[in-house]
Amino acid sequence: METQRGDVLTVDGPAPGTEVTLMPTGTAVVHTGTVRSWTASASGLVVTSQVAMDRGTVEQLDGRRVWASARMERTGSLAVFQAVAQAHRADELALTGVVLLANEARRGAVRASTRVPAHLSGEGFQEEARTVDLSRTGVRLEGEHLPAEHEVIDVSLSLDEGVEVHARGEVLRIDEASGEAVVHFTDIDPADSAAVEQAVLSELARGGRR
């Protein structure tokens, strides 16, 4: 598979019947549909995809810029694209102007480098930290005093535009040399998870424009 951040996928793509999630840019609302087709030009520079959605969602997303996430057929990797959604049929959206934002071969969620404040708390533990990178499934943190490995902690993140999200997580590992901790979220509200996903995709989109 040939991929480059900022370009479309030139070989691989999601198979018909693959679940795809769409999130309008600027919102934290996730919609789920099914890929009906994925067509790329010979050069791979032009991609058009048809996605089956319910009628109400088609009307809601028509003409909007969206982030689309789906598993690729050949590699099984998770890819995230930015595209424009247009009503193709009453129950189908066409995605055009497709641009690849991220391609994660070994993870269940895309991540982005971030630097936002984090408040950590646990049994007899309160600490301020900052994120290093973030996804809807977990976070890498840096700080002077980090919790121990396998400790269960509560994490509060201050995202852009005053958005606060909260999650409970387990510390998977500590890197003493870099002063970083990797935390896997074990309990997070769906609305907070969507807000994290929006923040990650926004950061990836900004990175693609630099």
WOMO-V708591 format. One record per pair of residues at least 24 apart in sequence whose ideal C-beta (glycine too) atoms are under 10 Angstrom apart, sorted by the first residue. I is the first residue (numbers start at 1). J is the second residue. D is the distance in Angstrom with one decimal. If there is no record, write none. Layout:
I|J|D / I|J|D
This chain:
1|72|7.2 / 1|73|10.0 / 1|74|6.3 / 1|75|5.5 / 1|77|7.9 / 1|79|9.6 / 1|103|8.3 / 1|105|9.4 / 2|44|7.3 / 3|44|9.6 / 3|72|9.4 / 3|75|9.4 / 3|77|8.8 / 3|79|8.0 / 3|100|6.2 / 3|102|9.7 / 3|103|5.3 / 3|105|10.0 / 4|44|10.0 / 4|100|7.5 / 4|103|9.5 / 5|99|9.2 / 5|100|6.4 / 5|101|7.2 / 5|102|7.2 / 5|103|8.0 / 5|204|8.5 / 5|207|7.8 / 5|208|6.4 / 6|82|9.9 / 6|99|6.5 / 6|100|6.9 / 6|101|8.2 / 6|207|9.0 / 6|208|5.0 / 6|209|8.8 / 6|210|9.9 / 7|44|7.5 / 7|45|7.6 / 7|47|9.9 / 7|98|9.7 / 7|99|7.2 / 7|100|5.8 / 7|208|9.8 / 8|40|6.9 / 8|41|9.1 / 8|43|9.6 / 8|44|5.9 / 8|45|6.7 / 8|46|7.6 / 8|47|4.6 / 8|79|9.8 / 8|81|7.5 / 8|83|9.5 / 8|97|9.3 / 8|98|5.1 / 8|99|6.4 / 8|100|5.6 / 9|38|8.9 / 9|40|7.2 / 9|44|6.9 / 9|47|7.2 / 9|72|7.1 / 9|74|9.9 / 9|75|9.8 / 9|77|9.7 / 9|79|6.6 / 9|81|8.3 / 9|98|8.3 / 9|100|5.9 / 9|103|7.7 / 10|40|7.0 / 10|41|9.4 / 10|42|9.6 / 10|43|7.6 / 10|44|3.0 / 10|45|8.2 / 10|47|9.2 / 10|100|9.5 / 11|40|8.1 / 11|44|7.2 / 11|72|9.3 / 11|74|7.4 / 11|75|9.4 / 12|38|9.4 / 12|40|9.4 / 12|72|4.4 / 12|73|6.4 / 12|74|4.7 / 12|75|5.7 / 12|76|9.5 / 12|77|7.7 / 12|79|7.9 / 12|103|8.9 / 13|37|9.5 / 13|38|4.0 / 13|39|8.5 / 13|40|6.5 / 13|44|9.8 / 13|47|7.5 / 13|49|7.8 / 13|70|8.5 / 13|72|6.4 / 13|73|6.3 / 13|74|8.4 / 13|79|8.5 / 13|98|9.6 / 14|38|5.7 / 14|49|7.7 / 14|51|9.6 / 14|68|9.1 / 14|69|9.7 / 14|70|4.0 / 14|71|6.2 / 14|72|6.1 / 14|73|6.1 / 14|79|7.8 / 14|81|9.8 / 15|70|9.2 / 15|71|8.5 / 15|72|8.5 / 15|73|4.0 / 15|74|9.0 / 16|50|9.2 / 16|52|9.7 / 16|73|9.1 / 17|52|9.5 / 18|51|9.7 / 18|70|5.4 / 18|71|5.9 / 18|72|8.6 / 18|73|7.3 / 19|69|9.2 / 19|70|7.0 / 19|71|7.8 / 20|49|8.1 / 20|51|5.7 / 20|52|9.2 / 20|53|9.2 / 20|68|5.6 / 20|69|6.7 / 20|70|4.2 / 20|71|8.9 / 20|81|9.4 / 20|93|9.7 / 20|95|8.7 / 21|66|9.6 / 21|67|8.4 / 21|68|7.1 / 21|69|4.8 / 21|70|7.6 / 21|80|9.3 / 21|197|8.8 / 22|51|7.2 / 22|53|7.7 / 22|57|8.0 / 22|61|6.5 / 22|64|9.1 / 22|66|4.7 / 22|67|7.1 / 22|68|5.4 / 22|69|8.1 / 22|70|9.7 / 22|81|9.9 / 22|83|8.8 / 22|85|6.8 / 22|93|7.7 / 22|95|8.3 / 23|61|9.8 / 23|66|6.3 / 23|67|4.8 / 23|68|8.1 / 23|69|7.9 / 23|80|9.5 / 23|194|7.5 / 23|197|6.7 / 23|198|6.6 / 23|201|6.8 / 24|60|8.2 / 24|61|6.3 / 24|64|5.0 / 24|65|7.2 / 24|66|5.3 / 24|67|8.0 / 24|85|8.1 / 24|198|9.5 / 25|64|7.6 / 25|65|4.8 / 25|66|6.6 / 25|67|6.3 / 25|82|7.4 / 25|198|8.4 / 25|201|7.7 / 25|202|7.6 / 25|205|7.3 / 26|64|9.0 / 26|65|8.3 / 26|198|8.1 / 26|202|8.4 / 27|64|9.1 / 27|66|9.5 / 27|67|10.0 / 27|194|8.7 / 27|195|9.9 / 27|198|6.9 / 28|159|9.8 / 28|163|8.2 / 28|165|9.7 / 28|190|10.0 / 28|191|7.1 / 28|192|9.0 / 28|193|9.0 / 28|194|4.2 / 28|195|4.6 / 28|196|8.6 / 28|197|7.3 / 28|198|4.4 / 28|199|8.6 / 28|201|10.0 / 29|60|9.1 / 29|61|9.9 / 29|191|9.5 / 29|194|6.8 / 29|198|8.8 / 30|67|9.5 / 30|69|9.0 / 30|190|8.5 / 30|193|8.8 / 30|194|5.5 / 30|197|7.2 / 30|198|9.1 / 31|56|9.8 / 31|57|5.1 / 31|58|9.7 / 31|60|8.0 / 31|61|6.9 / 31|66|8.4 / 31|68|9.9 / 31|85|9.6 / 31|93|9.4 / 32|57|8.8 / 33|57|7.3 / 33|58|9.1 / 33|61|9.5 / 33|68|9.0 / 33|70|9.6 / 33|85|9.9 / 33|91|9.4 / 33|92|8.7 / 33|93|7.2 / 33|95|10.0 / 34|70|9.7 / 34|92|9.8 / 35|68|9.3 / 35|70|6.3 / 35|71|9.7 / 35|73|9.5 / 35|95|9.4 / 36|88|9.2 / 36|89|9.7 / 36|91|9.9 / 36|92|6.6 / 36|93|9.6 / 36|94|9.8 / 37|92|9.6 / 37|94|9.4 / 38|70|8.7 / 38|72|9.7 / 38|73|8.5 / 38|95|9.0 / 38|98|9.2 / 40|98|8.8 / 45|98|10.0 / 46|96|8.6 / 46|97|8.9 / 46|98|8.3 / 47|81|8.2 / 47|83|8.3 / 47|95|7.9 / 47|96|8.1 / 47|97|8.7 / 47|98|4.1 / 47|99|9.0 / 47|100|9.2 / 48|83|9.3 / 48|86|9.9 / 48|88|9.5 / 48|94|6.2 / 48|95|6.9 / 48|96|5.6 / 48|97|9.2 / 48|98|7.5 / 49|81|8.6 / 49|83|7.7 / 49|85|9.9 / 49|93|8.7 / 49|94|7.2 / 49|95|4.4 / 49|96|8.4 / 49|98|6.8 / 50|88|5.9 / 50|89|8.3 / 50|92|5.4 / 50|93|7.3 / 50|94|5.6 / 50|95|7.7 / 51|83|9.7 / 51|85|8.0 / 51|88|8.7 / 51|91|9.9 / 51|92|6.7 / 51|93|4.9 / 51|94|7.8 / 51|95|6.2 / 52|88|10.0 / 52|89|8.9 / 52|91|6.1 / 52|92|5.6 / 52|93|8.2 / 53|85|8.8 / 53|87|9.5 / 53|89|9.9 / 53|90|9.8 / 53|91|6.5 / 53|92|6.9 / 53|93|5.5 / 54|90|9.7 / 54|91|6.7 / 55|87|9.6 / 55|89|9.4 / 55|90|5.3 / 55|91|5.6 / 55|92|9.7 / 56|91|10.0 / 57|85|9.5 / 57|91|9.1 / 57|93|7.9 / 58|85|8.4 / 58|86|9.5 / 58|87|5.2 / 58|88|8.3 / 58|89|7.8 / 58|90|6.5 / 58|91|6.3 / 58|92|6.8 / 58|93|5.6 / 59|87|7.2 / 59|90|8.7 / 60|85|9.4 / 61|85|4.5 / 61|86|8.8 / 61|87|8.2 / 61|93|6.1 / 61|95|9.9 / 62|86|6.2 / 62|87|4.1 / 62|88|9.5 / 62|93|7.4 / 62|94|9.8 / 63|87|8.0 / 64|93|9.6 / 65|97|8.4 / 65|205|9.5 / 66|93|8.5 / 66|95|7.4 / 66|201|9.9 / 67|101|7.2 / 67|102|9.8 / 67|110|9.6 / 67|197|8.4 / 67|198|8.4 / 67|200|9.6 / 67|201|4.6 / 67|202|8.9 / 67|204|8.6 / 67|205|7.7 / 68|93|9.6 / 68|95|6.0 / 68|98|7.8 / 68|101|9.5 / 69|101|9.4 / 69|102|9.0 / 69|104|9.7 / 69|109|8.7 / 69|110|7.4 / 69|197|8.6 / 69|201|8.6 / 72|103|7.7 / 72|105|9.2 / 75|103|8.5 / 75|105|6.5 / 76|105|8.0 / 76|106|9.7 / 77|102|9.7 / 77|103|5.4 / 77|104|6.1 / 77|105|4.4 / 77|106|8.1 / 77|107|8.9 / 78|102|8.1 / 78|103|7.4 / 78|104|4.6 / 78|105|8.1 / 78|106|9.3 / 78|107|6.8 / 78|108|7.0 / 78|109|7.2 / 78|110|6.5 / 79|103|4.8 / 79|104|7.7 / 79|105|9.7 / 79|110|8.5 / 80|104|8.2 / 80|109|9.5 / 80|110|5.1 / 80|197|9.5 / 80|200|8.8 / 80|201|6.5 / 80|204|6.9 / 80|205|9.5 / 82|201|8.1 / 82|204|8.6 / 82|205|6.0 / 82|208|7.8 / 99|205|8.8 / 99|208|7.0 / 100|204|9.9 / 100|208|8.6 / 101|200|9.7 / 101|201|6.8 / 101|203|9.7 / 101|204|4.4 / 101|205|6.2 / 101|207|8.3 / 101|208|6.0 / 102|200|8.6 / 102|201|8.3 / 102|204|5.4 / 102|205|9.9 / 102|207|9.3 / 102|208|9.2 / 104|135|8.7 / 107|135|7.1 / 107|137|7.6 / 107|138|9.5 / 108|135|8.4 / 108|136|8.9 / 108|137|5.8 / 108|138|9.7 / 109|134|9.7 / 109|135|4.2 / 109|136|4.9 / 109|137|4.6 / 109|138|8.2 / 109|185|9.8 / 109|193|9.3 / 109|196|9.0 / 109|197|7.6 / 109|200|7.9 / 110|135|6.3 / 110|136|8.6 / 110|137|9.8 / 110|197|8.4 / 110|200|6.2 / 110|201|7.5 / 110|204|6.9 / 111|135|3.8 / 111|136|8.9 / 111|137|8.5 / 111|138|8.3 / 111|139|8.8 / 111|140|8.4 / 111|200|6.4 / 111|203|9.4 / 111|204|8.9 / 112|199|7.8 / 112|200|4.6 / 112|201|7.8 / 112|202|8.4 / 112|203|4.0 / 112|204|5.1 / 112|205|9.4 / 112|206|9.0 / 112|207|7.2 / 113|140|9.2 / 113|200|9.8 / 113|203|7.2 / 113|204|9.4 / 113|207|8.0 / 114|139|8.4 / 114|140|9.2 / 114|157|8.9 / 114|159|8.6 / 114|160|9.5 / 114|196|9.8 / 114|199|7.2 / 114|200|7.7 / 114|203|6.0 / 115|142|9.2 / 115|203|9.9 / 116|157|5.9 / 116|158|5.7 / 116|159|5.9 / 116|160|7.7 / 116|163|9.8 / 116|165|9.9 / 116|199|7.9 / 116|203|9.8 / 117|156|8.7 / 117|157|7.4 / 117|158|4.6 / 117|159|9.4 / 118|142|9.2 / 118|143|7.9 / 118|155|5.9 / 118|156|6.8 / 118|157|5.4 / 118|158|7.7 / 118|183|9.1 / 119|154|8.3 / 119|155|7.4 / 119|156|4.3 / 119|157|8.1 / 119|158|8.1 / 119|164|9.5 / 119|166|9.3 / 120|145|9.1 / 120|146|7.9 / 120|147|6.5 / 120|151|9.7 / 120|153|5.3 / 120|154|7.3 / 120|155|5.9 / 120|156|8.0 / 120|169|9.4 / 120|171|9.4 / 120|181|8.6 / 120|183|8.5 / 121|147|9.4 / 121|153|6.5 / 121|154|4.8 / 121|155|8.3 / 121|156|7.8 / 122|147|5.8 / 122|148|9.2 / 122|151|5.8 / 122|152|6.7 / 122|153|4.2 / 122|154|6.9 / 122|155|9.9 / 122|168|9.7 / 122|171|9.1 / 123|147|9.7 / 123|151|8.3 / 123|152|8.5 / 123|153|9.0 / 125|151|7.7 / 125|153|7.0 / 125|154|9.6 / 126|154|10.0 / 127|153|8.9 / 129|155|8.7 / 129|157|9.9 / 129|179|9.6 / 129|180|9.4 / 129|181|7.8 / 129|183|9.8 / 130|157|9.9 / 130|158|10.0 / 131|155|9.3 / 131|157|6.8 / 131|158|9.7 / 131|159|9.6 / 131|183|9.8 / 131|199|9.9 / 132|178|8.6 / 132|179|9.8 / 132|180|5.9 / 132|181|9.3 / 132|182|9.2 / 133|180|9.6 / 133|182|9.5 / 133|200|8.9 / 133|203|9.5 / 134|159|8.9 / 134|165|10.0 / 134|196|6.5 / 134|197|9.8 / 134|199|6.9 / 134|200|5.9 / 134|203|8.2 / 135|184|10.0 / 135|185|8.8 / 135|193|9.9 / 135|196|7.3 / 135|197|8.1 / 135|199|10.0 / 135|200|6.0 / 136|165|9.8 / 136|167|9.3 / 136|185|7.5 / 136|188|7.6 / 136|190|9.9 / 136|192|8.9 / 136|193|4.8 / 136|194|7.8 / 136|195|9.0 / 136|196|4.7 / 136|197|4.7 / 136|198|9.5 / 136|199|9.3 / 136|200|7.0 / 136|201|10.0 / 137|167|9.8 / 137|169|9.4 / 137|183|9.9 / 137|184|6.7 / 137|185|5.8 / 137|186|9.8 / 137|188|8.7 / 137|193|8.6 / 137|196|9.0 / 137|197|9.9 / 138|167|8.7 / 138|169|6.5 / 138|170|9.1 / 138|172|7.8 / 138|182|6.8 / 138|183|5.6 / 138|184|4.4 / 138|185|5.3 / 138|186|9.3 / 138|188|9.6 / 138|196|9.7 / 139|167|8.2 / 139|169|7.5 / 139|181|8.8 / 139|182|7.9 / 139|183|5.2 / 139|184|8.8 / 139|185|7.5 / 139|196|8.6 / 140|172|9.9 / 140|173|9.9 / 140|175|9.0 / 140|178|9.5 / 140|180|5.7 / 140|181|7.2 / 140|182|5.3 / 140|183|7.6 / 141|169|9.9 / 141|171|9.1 / 141|174|10.0 / 141|179|9.2 / 141|180|6.5 / 141|181|4.9 / 141|182|7.9 / 141|183|6.4 / 142|175|9.3 / 142|178|7.3 / 142|179|5.5 / 142|180|5.0 / 142|181|7.8 / 143|179|6.9 / 143|180|8.5 / 143|181|7.6 / 144|179|7.3 / 145|179|9.5 / 146|171|7.7 / 146|174|5.9 / 146|175|9.3 / 146|176|9.0 / 146|179|7.1 / 146|180|7.8 / 146|181|4.5 / 146|183|9.6 / 147|171|5.2 / 147|174|8.1 / 147|181|6.7 / 147|183|8.5 / 148|174|7.2 / 148|181|9.2 / 149|173|5.9 / 149|174|5.4 / 149|181|8.4 / 149|182|9.4 / 150|174|9.8 / 151|181|9.3 / 151|183|9.4 / 152|183|9.7 / 152|186|7.4 / 152|187|9.4 / 153|181|9.1 / 153|183|6.9 / 154|187|9.3 / 155|183|6.2 / 155|185|7.7 / 155|188|9.0 / 156|192|10.0 / 157|192|8.7 / 157|195|9.0 / 157|196|7.5 / 157|199|8.5 / 159|192|9.7 / 159|195|6.4 / 159|196|7.4 / 159|198|8.4 / 159|199|4.7 / 159|200|9.8 / 159|202|9.3 / 160|195|9.9 / 160|198|9.2 / 160|199|6.4 / 160|202|7.3 / 160|203|8.9 / 161|199|9.5 / 163|192|9.0 / 163|195|5.5 / 163|196|9.3 / 163|198|8.5 / 163|199|7.5 / 164|192|8.7 / 164|195|8.8 / 165|189|8.1 / 165|191|8.5 / 165|192|4.0 / 165|193|8.1 / 165|194|9.4 / 165|195|5.2 / 165|196|5.8 / 165|199|8.4 / 166|192|6.1 / 167|192|6.5 / 167|193|8.1 / 167|196|8.1
